[in-house]
Amino acid sequence: MNDILITNGRVIDPASGRDEVANVAIAKGFIAAISTGRPRAVETIDAEGKIVCPGLIDMHVHCREPGHEEEETIATVSAAAVAGGFSTICAMPNTHPPVDDETGVQYVLQQAARAGLARVLPVGCITKGREGKELAEMGLMLETGAVAFSDDGDGVASTGVMVRALQYANMLGAPILQHCQDPDLMTGVMNSGAVAVRLGLGGINAAGEQIMLRRDLELVERTGARYHAMHVSSAGSVELIRQAKERNLPVTAEATPHHLLLTDAACMTYDPNYKVNPPLRTAADVEALREGVADGTIDCLVTDHAPHSKEEKELEFGLAPFGIISLDCAVGLFARALIETGACDWVDVIRALTANPALAMGHKATGLGTLAVGAPADVTIIDPKKRWTVDVRKFRSKARNCPYHGWKLKGRPVTTIVGGKVRFSL
């Protein structure tokens, strides 16, 4: 007998090209069948009028543990993830200490197992201490359970270090996830432009993102290594990635809700919740990113969930840390940015939250991002018509640095199943 039968839902599985009304049977933690039949099951979930899709994957999450558990823990971020429909998250390594060896990877996996909610896939540092000087023990971290490598929060500035990182990662068959930002041009606190001038705040020029990205794409062409551009924020970067894909380079890219919805005009309030890195840019950049998602230039949708304590985010704009949280409300935000604007449909959005991130991570994510029979039973059920209001006081995340409080959204995950177990139900 099956453990769970999900009935009458619109089953969308971009990895297998499936988009049909069907029933999904789950047994012993795996997808047992997808059909119009109604096999017996211990539990039945009626998904009529809802979307049934592979468990959502967020490739870019800051868990803050170890080191800053007052901001977030692996347990609380896992709770936020499943509440937001995410069965899998990738944990960024810019913790204290950084995850730059096998011990750090083991710690993340142990804490995730203890939480018992979402799958938490560790991302290891590219360089020791994230200092950009000497390669970390990438091979040992991969053997222990890391899925990719990144110095997120900082880009790898040294061309020599970056080419060695690409060569080594290529040998290991793992992707490099790059925070594209030339540190010499990282001198401000918001987007460089008229709004920054009016506010009297230092600007961060989009050229800093594009210069590092352009360099890296040339190195990718020379090495053949798999490369993922994180939190792309500018029209120029979208075009560089588009050209790289036209040359068949092994490049993927991601975009966040805030870069798809907000512009630097939001900073006119001096609210530090709008302070992010890379910064909110212009309306033209937002439109270019939406077009990039629509045409496949931008493969993945991520949150870049970056929690901070209330005390930190209550500092004045120039002194407050960068970061927004959105795991709890991301699906509704992506729906507003991409579906309600007509840029994409639900199939496009789900592809960018399931099949594409699994492909970007490579063999370490085998079986994730699909509802194929025999795949792990990670399933998200979304009510695309559900209207709701964001209330940060009800977030499962420990943090509250979210600028979307009070936003009225349409579309919300109502059930998250991980490994055949219901981990969240609205």
N, C-alpha and C positions, 0 to 999 in steps of 0.2 A: 504494500500500500504506500502511496505517496504521503509525504509529510504535509505539503501545502499544495493547493490547487488555486491558481489565480484565474478567475473566469471573466469572460466578456470584455476584456480590455483590448485597446488598440495596441498591438504588439509592434513596437518599432525597434528593430535591431539593424542599424546601418552596416555592421560588420558582415552580416549575411544577406543584406538586401531585403530584409523582411519588413513589411508594413501591412498588417492585416489584423482583423478582429479574430482572436484565437484564445485558447486556454493554455496556461503555462503550468506544467506539473514539476514539482521539486521533490526530490527524494535523496536522503542521506547527504545533503549539502551540495547537490549538483542538479543541473537542469536535466530532468528526466524525459520530458516530451513537450512539444508545442503542437497543438492540434485543435480541431473543433470538437473532439470527444470530451467526455467528462469522466475521467477515471476516478476511482475512489481516493479520498485523501482524509487525513486526520483533521486538517483545517482548510476551510475554503474562504477565499477573499474575493468578494465581488468587485471587479474593476470596471464595471460598465460606465461609459462616458469618460474613462480615464486612459492615460498612456501607460503602458507597461514596457519598460526598457531595461537594458543592462544597468547595473549599479553605476552611478556617476563616479567619475574619477577627477580629482583635483590635483594636478601636477605641481601645485605651488602653494604650500601652506607653511606658516611659521608656527611651530608648536611651543617655542620658548624654553622647553625643558630639554636638557638640564640648564640650570643657571638662573632663569627668571620665572620661577613657578608662581610668583605673585601676579604675573601678567597672563599666563596660560600654562596648562599642563597637557601632557599627551592624553590624559583621561578627559579633560574638559573639551579639548579641541576635537576629540573623537566623538563626543556627545553632540557638539555643534555640527560636525560633519554629517552624521546620520540624520539629524534633524533637518539638515539642508538637502538630503537626498543623496549624499555622497557615501558610497560604500568603501572607497579607497582614496587616501590622500598621500601625497609625497611630502615628507618632512624635510624642510630646508635645514642645512647644517650650521647656520650662523647662530649657534647657541653659545653658552659659556660654561665649560669649554666647547670649542667647535667640534663637530663630529668629523674628525680627520684621521681616525684609525678604527681598527676593528672593535675595540672596546666601546667606542661611542655608538657604533652601529648596533652592537649587541644590546646596549642600554635602551635605545629607542625601540627595538623589537620586543624586549622584555616588558617595557612599560605599556606598549600597545597591547600585548597579550594579556597583561593584567587588567587593562581597561575593558577588553572584550567587546568592543563596539565596531569601529571601522578598521579596515586594513590600513596600517601605517607603513609605508615603504620608505626606508631611510635613503636620503641623498647624502653622499659623502662629499667632503671638501675636495676641491681641485688641488689646493696647496696647503701645506702645513700651517695651522693657525690662521688660515685665510689671509696670510700675509703677502701672497702673490710672488713668493721667492723660490720656494722649493716644493716639488710635487709631493703630495700626500701619498700614503700607502694605498693606492687605488686598487691594486690587485687583491690585497687582503680584505679591504672593505667590500669589494664585490663578492668575494667568496663567502663573507659573513652574512650578506643579505642586502647590501646597498644596490640600488637600481640605476643610479646615474651619479654625476659629479658636478658640483657647482660651488662657487664662492659667493653665492647670491648675497646681495647687500653691497658688494663691490665687484667690479669687473676685473678680469686678469689683465693688468696693464702691460706687462712685459710681453713683447711679441715672442721672444725666445721661450719663455715659460709656456705661453699659450700653444705654440707649435708642438712642444714636447708633450703637453697635456693631450692634445688632439691625437698625436701619434700613438701614445700609450693607450688612450681610451679606445682608439680604433683597433688596436691589437686585442683589447679585452672585449670588444663588441658592445661597449656601453656608450651612451650619449653624454656629451658635455652640454650643460645648461648654463648659458652665459647671461650675466647681468651686463648689458651693453651700456657702459658709461665711462668715458675717458675721465679719470680722476682729476686731471688738470683743468677740466671744464666743469667740474662739480663744485661750483663756488657759491651757489645761491640756495634758495629755499622753495622756489616755485618756478613756473615756466618763465623763461625770458621773453619779454614782450611788453606791450602797452600797459597791461594790467599790473605787472610787476613794477613798472616805472611809476604808475599812479599811486600804488600802495607804498612805494619806497622800500621794496624788498628786493634782495639780490635774485637774479634770474639764473636758471639752468637752461642752457641752450640745447635745442634738439640736435645740434651738430655733434655734441658729445656722444649721444647714442649712435648716431649714424657713422661717425668716424670709426668707432670700435667695431661696429657691425660690418662695415666695409672691409676693414682689415681682416676680421675673422673669416669672412666669406672667401677671401682670397686664400687664406690658410686652409680652409675646408677643401677648396678646389685642389690644393697641392697635396693634401693628406688623405682625402677621401673619408674623413671621419664624420660620424653623425653629430649634428650640431643643432641645438635648440635655442632660439632667441626668446628670452624671457620678457614678460610684461612690455611688449612693444607699445610705444606711445605716440609715434610720429608718422606723418604721411610719407616722409622720406624713407623711413625704415621699411614701411610696407612695400614701397617700390623696390628697394634693394632686395628684399626677400622674394618678391615676385620675379625679379630678374634672375635670382639664383635658382629658383625652381624651374624657370625656363631653360636653364643650363643643366637641369637634372642633378643639381647638387643635393646631397642628403641632409636637407635643412628643414626643420619644422619651427613653428613659432606660436606664441600664445598672446591672448589679450584678456584684460580684466574688466569687470563690470564698470569700475570707475573711469577707465579710459574709454569705454564705449558709451558712457552716459553723461559725464561731467566735463566741464571746461574750466580753464583758469579763472573765468569770471566768478566761479564759486568762492574763490579765495577773497573776494571783495569783503566778505564778512569777517575776515581775520580768524575764522574758526579753524583751529589746528586739525580738526577731523578731516579737512580737505588737503592737508599736507601729506603728500605721498612722493615716493621716489621709484621710478621717474615721475615727474610732476604731471598734474592735469594740464593739458595743452589747449589747443584752439578748436573751434567748431570744425574747421577744415580737417584737422587731424582726426577728430572723432568720426567724421564721415568717411575718411580714408580707411580707418580701422574697420568700420562696419562693412565697407565694400570688400576689404581684405578677407573678412570672415565669410562673406557671401560667395566670393569666387575661389575660396580654398587657399588663398595665400597664407592666411592665419588659420592654422590647423586646430588649435586647442583653445578652450575657454577655461580660465582659472580664476581663483579669487585673489591670490597673493594676500591671503588672510594674515594680517600683521597686527597682533594684539599688543596693547600698551595699557598701563595702569591709568586710572583716572587722574592721579596726581601729575603724571608725565604729560598727558594731553591737555591739562589745564594751564600749562605754561603758555607764554605768549608765542605767537606763530613762529617767530624766528628761532626760538629755543626748543620748541616741542619736537619730539621725534617724528619721523616719517611713518605713515602706516594707516590703513583702513582695515576693519574686519567686515566680512560679508558671507561667511560660510552658511550662516543660518538663513539667509535671504537671497542667495545668489541666483537660483533658478528664476525667481520672479523678476530680478533685475535683468538677466539676460533676455527674458521674454519681452520686457519693456524696450530694451535697446535694439533688439534684432527682429523679433516677431511682430510687435506692434508697429514698428516703423516700416515693415514690409521688406526688410533686407533679407530675411531668412524665414524658413518655416520650422516646425518642430523637428522634422527629420534632420535638418542642417544643424540645429542647436544640439540635439542629442548626439549626433556624430562627433561634434567637437567636444563633447563631455564624456564620450565612451570609447568608441573605436579608435579615434585619432590619438588620444593620450596613450592608450595601450600600445599603439604602433610606435609612437614617439619614444616610449620607454624601452621598447624592444623585447628581447627574449625573457627578460626578468618579469615581464607582465603577461606572459603567455597565459591565455585562458580568460583574462579579464577583458572587460569592455564588450562582451558578446553574450547572447542568450543561446548559443549553439548547444545542442544536446551534448552532455558530458562536461560542459564548462561549469566552473564554480557558480553556485546559485546566488549571485549578487544581483539583486533586482531592485529597481526603483519604480514606484507607482506615482505618477504625477497627475494631478487634477488641473488640466489646462484652463478651466473656466473659473477656478476658485479665486474669488476676490478677497484680499486680506490686507491688513495694515501692519506695516513693520513696527514692532515694539521691542526696542533693544533691551528693555527690562526683562523680557521673557527669553532672551537668547540663552542657549546652553553654554556658549563661550563665557569664560571668566571676564573677558574684556567688554567694554562698551564704546570703544572709539569707532563709531559707525555714523556716517552722515545721513543715513537713510531713515532715521526714526520718523515715523509719521507718514512715510510714503505709502500710497495705496497701489498695490500691485495685483496683477492677474496671473495666475499660474503658480502652483505650489506642490512640492512633493508631499504625499500623505502617508506613504509607507516606504521604509527602507529595509531590505533584507540582505544580510551579509552571511555568506556561507550556509544558506538555508535557514537561518534564524531571523525572525523579525526583530530588528534592533531599534526601530522607531515606527510609531503609528500615531497619526494625528487624531 
